[in-house]
Amino acid sequence: MATATKDYYATLGVKKSASAEDIRKAFRKLARKYHPDVNPGDKTAEEKFKALSEANDVLSDPKKRKIYDQLGFYSDNIDAATADAYARAGGGTGGASSGFPGGQPQGAGPQGANFDFGGFDFSDLFEGAGSRSRKASSGGFKDIFSGMFGGRGAAAQEGPEPGSDLEYQVNVPFWTAIRGGVMRLNITRRDVCGTCHGKGYIESPGTCPECGGAGQVTQTGGRMKFNVTCPRCHGTGKNISTCTTCHGEGTVEKTEPLEVRIKAGTRDGQRIRIPGKGNAGSHGGPTGDLYAIIRTGDHPIFHREGDDIHLTVPVTVSEAALGAKVEVPTIDGRAMLKIPPGTQSGQKLRLREKGVPSATKEGTRGDEIVEIKTAVPMPRDERSKEILRELAKLNPEDPRAELWKSV
């Protein structure tokens, strides 16, 4: 079925020299006026909106716009290299000798008579040529046209594409990360459109009004006519229209609640995979996954490093010097810690298996590392001062002796 070349610039009401910003503004202005939501039940406005969307889709994309400017029409079956080759050969809308490279202007006979190539499928010519076509030079007809037709001009079949994965940061309180629990959050993701069920279009009874069910239309490039995939039905021949809910994307943005189960012993920075909660795939592709990135909270006393718990415990001078058993806090409650005689300030003692249960190794847990801090008393009476002086006489060791040996 033949169709006239569409003037996308006229559709948007802009000049051919219009900038990308001019095109964007023109489309937004007209789209607000003719949008189906603004004109419910108005078929004329709906068709106008479809034409605007098609024009904007081509002219807002620099690569598509270049092909359109070179050939006078656009098809997904034509790549930029093919369009360049055709334009250099004198084709397109701008050349006086548009068509075949070299010699006479394309379509001219011995007396300059113009031939009508309308409805002629060049792919049949090239396929029938057999080995002769394969021996043709790189500048021949097949090299130029094969990219346009993609074989026999059939619609490019878009296969399933998987949805993308999502990442969300989850702030988990200190005790929840240690003991486990459930975190509730709201996520925003792309879900399958409920109106078109992910297809991006709505199918109505009958055949495509643009191609009459053939799946192809004839576009004019210079003095030649080409069979290309119908831009409305994408080669299906069916009466389809763009879904007004998802605007042809097949997915819509959706915010939904989600529960993330936190396993006991979960560490800071750990990634928890939640299958099927990423963005929906297109054309029947699988849904992506969601990854929860854990950020654990702090505690005023305990400091966690991996599965170990660190804390600082103050002791008296006599406890550090003579040794003692003191009560210290742990994540499980209270525990007794043995202070060896002569323990120095800053020395670290270990309580075995008093740390965090491992989230990856069943039945194991970390330790609690206790750093000793000696609390030096302030003598408030003469008797206390006298005792300290007597203690210094009985223990004359110089604590800085080793320091001076290293100077």
C-alpha positions, 0 to 999 in steps of 0.5 A: 500500500503506497503512502505519501512521504510524511512531512514531520516538520510540518506536523510539528509546525517548525522549520527544517532548520529548527533546533532540538530545543525548538522541536521539543517545545513545539511537541510539548505544546501540541501534545498538551493540546491533543493528548487523549486524556485531555480529549477523551473519545475524540478520535481526531485528536487521538490520531493527531497525537499519534502523528505528533508522537511519530514526528517527535520520535524521529526529529528528536533523535539526531541519528533518525533526523539525519536519515529522515533529512537525507531520504525524505522518510525514516524507517528502522530498517535503514541505518545511518551508513546506508543513508549516507551511502545513498545520499553520496550516490545522489539519492535522497530528496535533495539531489537533482540526480537522486538514485543510482550512482554514476552515469545518467540521473537515476530513472532516465532512459536514453531520451531522458524519459523517467521510469516509474519504479513504484511497487518494484521490490528490489530485494527480489532482484538481488536475491534472484541475482545469485552469485552475481550479486555477491560478486558486485562491488561494495558500491553496488545496488545491493550494498546500498539497499540491503540495509534499507530492506533488511531482507524482504522488508519484514518487521524487525522482531524484537526479542525479550529483553530482561529488566534491569536490577535495582539497588536500595540502601537499607539502614538497619539498627545495630541490634536488628543487624545482630539479632535479625528481623524484618525491615519494611520500605517502599520501593519504586520500580517499573512494572508491567503495564496493566492495560496492554500487559507489557506489549506497549500497544492496544489491538483493535478489530480489523487491519492496520488502516495505514498499510491495509494489513500488508505490513508494508508501505511504499515510501518515496525517496527521490524518484524511487519508491521503496517498500518499508515496514509500516510505521504504525503496525510495525509490520504486523498488519494488525490494527494497533495503537500506542497504549495511552497508559504506558505510552508504548513502553510496556511498563509503568512506574509503580511504588510498592511496599516491600519487606526485607528479612535481615538475617542475624549477624548481617554485616555493614555493606552486605548485599541481600538479593530479592529475586523478581523485584527489579524492573520489569522486562520488555516483550516478555523478558524476565524481571530484574532483581532488587539488591538491598545494600545494608548500612548498620547503625552504631551503638554508644558502647559497642563497636562492631568489626566484622563479627567481633565486638570491641569496647573499652572498660575502665579499671582501677590502678589496684585492679590493673596492678594486682589483677581482678575479676570484673563484670563487663557488658556483652551483646548477650548481657553481663560476663566476667572478665579476668584481669591479669596482674600488671595489666597495662592501660590500652592492653586488649583482652579477649572473651571467646565467642561473645561476639556476633553470630556469623550470618555465613558460617552456621554455628560460629560467632565472633569474639568480644575484644575488651580494651583496658583503660586504667583510671588513675585516682586523684588523691584528696587527702594527705594520707592517700598522698603518703601511701602513693609516695610509699608505693613509689619508693617500694617500686622504683622502676622507671617506666620511661627507661625503654623510651630513652634507650631507643632515642 
